[in-house]
Amino acid sequence: MHKLVAVALSVPLIACGVDAGPEVDTGVGLSGHLTASTTWTDSVTVASALTVDPGVVLTIAPGTTVRLAPGASIAVRGSAVAQGSKGAPVTIEPTAAGNHHNGFSIPSGGALEMSYVVQVGGGFSVEGGTLTVTDTFMSRAGGDLLVVSAGRVDMSYSQIGLEPGTGSDTTHCDAHFGGSGISIKITHSNLSTSAYGLMLYGGTGVDLTHNNWFANGIDVDTSPGVMADISGGWFAKGVPVAGSGATLIANTAADKRLLDAGPR
């Protein structure tokens, strides 16, 4: 098993080497800072706040399980790549079933890429960095799952939420966009089973084309000044109507669920 070492130092810092050989699991879990590029395999536990420092690359290999304790989080100030495969996805989950964690934050200068990942129990806060997601399932956050206040998001062929009848989703809002200077593209994806599919409270030119929206209390809620293109989507409740001062472009709505949306 390849894991990072939790070492007691005079300051709360964990230094992680690059392919330095087998590492020992102390059972405590990781916290502090990743100060050198590293690869996680097998099973890794994050005990509290962990930061990927600027210039550092964290790679999470196919088939790896990352467990986060309640309140634990990963701040990506460098780069993180969770590269699963269809047969061996990366799993990111709480240390105990039903618990929640604080997921990922991506500040300015940080970049997180995820492909073929199953993430449960926590979400993402994009705060000036870049989030790229493909072929990924995300659900059961403790609040809003994808929160964007600044930065860039490019998501495709993914799902936020569950299929009806497969369990209870604790997520309040699949996506919550606010702030200014955001660039967001979510296409060929499913947004489901939350109180809100999207709180569109910031952004203009938001690309939300060719998605499935279903089993939400409200699919899209807007605030004045926002604009998004929801063309080509399927809305189980019918195409949403923009609120006062907002613009939703819906040039061709699908009359049934899209088969080319969601993880492949």
C-alpha positions as CSV (number, residue, x, y, z in Angstrom):
1,M,0.0,0.0,0.0
2,H,1.4,3.4,-1.0
3,K,0.4,6.2,1.4
4,L,1.8,9.4,2.7
5,V,3.5,9.5,6.1
6,A,2.0,11.5,8.9
7,V,5.1,12.6,10.8
8,A,5.2,14.5,14.1
9,L,7.3,17.7,13.6
10,S,7.8,20.9,15.6
11,V,5.4,22.6,13.2
12,P,2.1,21.2,11.7
13,L,3.6,20.3,8.3
14,I,3.7,17.1,6.4
15,A,6.3,16.9,3.7
16,C,5.7,14.5,0.9
17,G,8.4,13.3,-1.3
18,V,8.3,12.4,-5.0
19,D,8.2,8.6,-5.4
20,A,10.4,8.2,-2.4
21,G,9.5,4.6,-1.8
22,P,6.9,2.9,0.3
23,E,5.3,5.1,3.0
24,V,3.8,4.0,6.3
25,D,0.2,4.5,7.3
26,T,0.1,5.7,10.9
27,G,-3.6,5.5,11.0
28,V,-3.8,9.2,11.8
29,G,-4.3,10.5,8.2
30,L,-2.9,13.5,6.4
31,S,-3.0,17.2,7.2
32,G,-0.9,20.3,6.7
33,H,0.9,20.8,3.3
34,L,2.0,18.8,0.4
35,T,5.3,20.4,-0.5
36,A,6.5,18.1,-3.3
37,S,4.8,16.4,-6.1
38,T,3.4,12.9,-5.2
39,T,1.1,10.1,-6.3
40,W,-1.6,8.5,-4.2
41,T,-2.5,4.9,-4.7
42,D,-4.6,2.3,-2.9
43,S,-6.1,4.0,0.1
44,V,-5.4,7.4,1.6
45,T,-7.0,9.2,4.6
46,V,-7.2,13.0,5.0
47,A,-7.6,13.9,8.7
48,S,-8.2,17.6,8.5
49,A,-7.2,20.6,6.3
50,L,-4.6,19.6,3.6
51,T,-3.1,22.0,1.1
52,V,-1.5,21.2,-2.2
53,D,1.1,24.0,-2.3
54,P,1.8,26.2,-5.4
55,G,4.0,24.4,-7.9
56,V,3.1,20.9,-6.5
57,V,1.3,18.3,-8.5
58,L,-0.9,15.7,-6.7
59,T,-1.8,12.7,-8.8
60,I,-4.5,10.3,-7.7
61,A,-4.1,7.0,-9.5
62,P,-7.0,4.8,-10.9
63,G,-8.6,2.7,-8.3
64,T,-7.5,4.8,-5.4
65,T,-9.9,5.5,-2.5
66,V,-9.4,8.9,-0.7
67,R,-11.3,9.2,2.6
68,L,-11.9,12.5,4.3
69,A,-12.8,12.8,8.0
70,P,-15.6,15.1,9.0
71,G,-14.5,18.7,8.4
72,A,-11.5,17.6,6.4
73,S,-10.7,19.4,3.1
74,I,-8.2,19.6,0.3
75,A,-7.1,23.1,-0.9
76,V,-5.6,22.9,-4.4
77,R,-3.2,25.8,-4.8
78,G,-1.0,23.9,-7.1
79,S,-2.4,21.1,-9.3
80,A,-4.3,17.9,-8.6
81,V,-5.3,15.3,-11.1
82,A,-7.7,12.5,-10.1
83,Q,-7.4,10.2,-13.2
84,G,-9.6,7.2,-12.8
85,S,-10.8,4.9,-15.5
86,K,-14.2,3.4,-16.2
87,G,-13.2,0.0,-14.7
88,A,-11.1,1.6,-11.9
89,P,-12.6,4.9,-10.8
90,V,-11.1,7.1,-8.1
91,T,-13.4,7.2,-5.1
92,I,-13.5,10.2,-2.8
93,E,-15.7,9.6,0.3
94,P,-16.2,10.3,4.0
95,T,-14.4,8.1,6.5
96,A,-17.8,6.8,7.7
97,A,-20.9,6.2,5.5
98,G,-23.4,9.0,5.9
99,N,-20.9,11.6,7.1
100,H,-19.8,14.7,5.3
101,H,-16.5,16.4,4.6
102,N,-15.5,19.8,3.2
103,G,-14.3,18.5,-0.2
104,F,-12.1,20.6,-2.4
105,S,-11.4,24.3,-2.7
106,I,-9.6,25.7,-5.7
107,P,-8.2,29.2,-5.0
108,S,-6.6,31.5,-7.7
109,G,-3.7,29.7,-9.3
110,G,-4.9,26.2,-8.5
111,A,-6.2,23.6,-10.9
112,L,-8.1,20.4,-10.3
113,E,-8.8,17.9,-13.0
114,M,-11.1,14.9,-12.4
115,S,-12.0,12.0,-14.7
116,Y,-13.9,8.9,-13.8
117,V,-14.3,9.8,-10.2
118,V,-17.1,8.9,-7.7
119,Q,-17.2,11.7,-5.1
120,V,-19.6,11.4,-2.1
121,G,-20.1,13.5,1.0
122,G,-18.5,16.8,0.0
123,G,-18.2,19.2,-2.9
124,F,-16.2,21.9,-4.5
125,S,-15.6,25.6,-3.9
126,V,-14.0,27.3,-6.9
127,E,-12.5,30.6,-5.7
128,G,-10.5,31.8,-8.7
129,G,-8.9,28.6,-9.8
130,T,-9.9,26.0,-12.5
131,L,-12.0,22.9,-12.2
132,T,-12.3,20.4,-15.1
133,V,-14.5,17.4,-14.7
134,T,-15.5,14.6,-17.0
135,D,-17.3,11.2,-16.5
136,T,-17.7,11.8,-12.8
137,F,-20.5,11.1,-10.3
138,M,-21.0,13.6,-7.4
139,S,-23.6,13.4,-4.6
140,R,-24.6,13.7,-1.0
141,A,-22.9,17.0,-0.1
142,G,-23.6,18.6,3.3
143,G,-24.8,21.8,1.5
144,D,-24.3,23.1,-2.0
145,L,-22.1,20.8,-4.0
146,L,-20.5,23.0,-6.7
147,V,-20.0,26.6,-5.5
148,V,-18.3,29.1,-7.8
149,S,-17.4,32.6,-6.7
150,A,-14.6,33.2,-9.2
151,G,-12.6,31.3,-11.7
152,R,-13.4,28.7,-14.4
153,V,-15.4,25.5,-14.5
154,D,-15.6,23.1,-17.5
155,M,-17.7,20.0,-16.7
156,S,-19.0,17.4,-19.2
157,Y,-20.5,14.0,-19.2
158,S,-20.9,14.0,-15.5
159,Q,-23.7,13.8,-12.9
160,I,-24.4,15.9,-9.8
161,G,-27.1,14.1,-7.8
162,L,-28.7,10.6,-7.8
163,E,-31.0,8.7,-10.0
164,P,-34.5,8.7,-8.5
165,G,-35.1,5.6,-6.4
166,T,-31.4,5.0,-5.7
167,G,-31.2,6.7,-2.3
168,S,-31.5,10.0,-0.5
169,D,-29.4,12.9,-1.6
170,T,-28.5,15.4,1.1
171,T,-27.2,18.1,-1.4
172,H,-29.1,21.3,-1.1
173,C,-28.1,22.8,-4.4
174,D,-26.3,20.9,-7.2
175,A,-24.6,24.2,-8.3
176,H,-24.4,27.7,-6.9
177,F,-22.9,30.4,-9.1
178,G,-22.1,33.9,-7.7
179,G,-19.6,36.7,-7.9
180,S,-18.1,38.2,-11.0
181,G,-15.4,37.1,-13.5
182,I,-16.6,33.5,-13.7
183,S,-16.4,31.3,-16.8
184,I,-18.7,28.3,-16.6
185,K,-19.5,25.5,-19.0
186,I,-21.5,22.5,-17.9
187,T,-22.7,20.3,-20.8
188,H,-23.9,16.8,-21.5
189,S,-24.5,16.2,-17.7
190,N,-27.2,15.4,-15.3
191,L,-28.3,17.7,-12.4
192,S,-30.8,16.0,-10.1
193,T,-32.4,15.2,-6.8
194,S,-31.7,18.5,-4.9
195,A,-33.8,21.3,-3.6
196,Y,-32.2,23.4,-6.4
197,G,-30.5,22.2,-9.5
198,L,-28.8,25.6,-10.0
199,M,-28.8,28.9,-8.1
200,L,-27.7,31.2,-10.9
201,Y,-26.8,34.3,-8.9
202,G,-23.7,35.3,-10.9
203,G,-22.4,35.0,-14.4
204,T,-23.1,36.0,-18.0
205,G,-22.6,33.8,-21.0
206,V,-22.9,30.7,-18.8
207,D,-23.0,27.6,-21.1
208,L,-25.5,25.0,-19.7
209,T,-26.5,23.3,-23.0
210,H,-27.5,19.7,-23.5
211,N,-28.1,18.7,-19.9
212,N,-30.8,16.7,-18.1
213,W,-32.5,18.3,-15.2
214,F,-34.8,16.1,-13.1
215,A,-36.1,15.4,-9.6
216,N,-35.1,18.9,-8.3
217,G,-37.4,21.1,-6.3
218,I,-36.5,24.0,-8.6
219,D,-34.3,23.4,-11.6
220,V,-32.9,26.9,-12.2
221,D,-33.3,29.9,-9.9
222,T,-32.0,33.3,-11.1
223,S,-31.1,36.7,-9.8
224,P,-31.1,40.0,-11.9
225,G,-28.3,40.5,-14.3
226,V,-27.4,36.9,-15.0
227,M,-27.5,35.2,-18.4
228,A,-27.2,31.5,-19.3
229,D,-27.8,29.3,-22.4
230,I,-29.9,26.2,-21.4
231,S,-30.6,25.2,-25.0
232,G,-30.9,21.6,-25.9
233,G,-31.7,20.5,-22.4
234,W,-34.3,18.2,-21.0
235,F,-36.3,19.5,-18.1
236,A,-38.6,17.1,-16.3
237,K,-40.6,20.0,-14.9
238,G,-40.6,22.0,-18.1
239,V,-38.3,24.7,-19.3
240,P,-37.6,27.2,-16.5
241,V,-38.5,30.8,-16.8
242,A,-36.0,33.5,-15.9
243,G,-36.8,35.8,-13.1
244,S,-37.0,39.6,-13.4
245,G,-33.8,41.0,-15.0
246,A,-32.3,37.6,-15.8
247,T,-32.0,35.9,-19.2
248,L,-32.3,32.2,-20.0
249,I,-31.8,31.2,-23.6
250,A,-33.7,28.1,-24.4
251,N,-33.6,27.6,-28.2
252,T,-34.6,24.0,-28.6
253,A,-35.6,22.0,-25.5
254,A,-35.5,18.2,-25.6
255,D,-38.9,16.4,-25.3
256,K,-37.3,13.4,-23.5
257,R,-34.2,12.6,-21.5
258,L,-31.0,13.0,-23.4
259,L,-29.1,9.7,-23.9
260,D,-25.7,11.5,-24.5
261,A,-25.6,13.2,-21.1
262,G,-24.1,11.8,-17.9
263,P,-21.0,9.7,-17.3
264,R,-20.1,7.4,-20.2
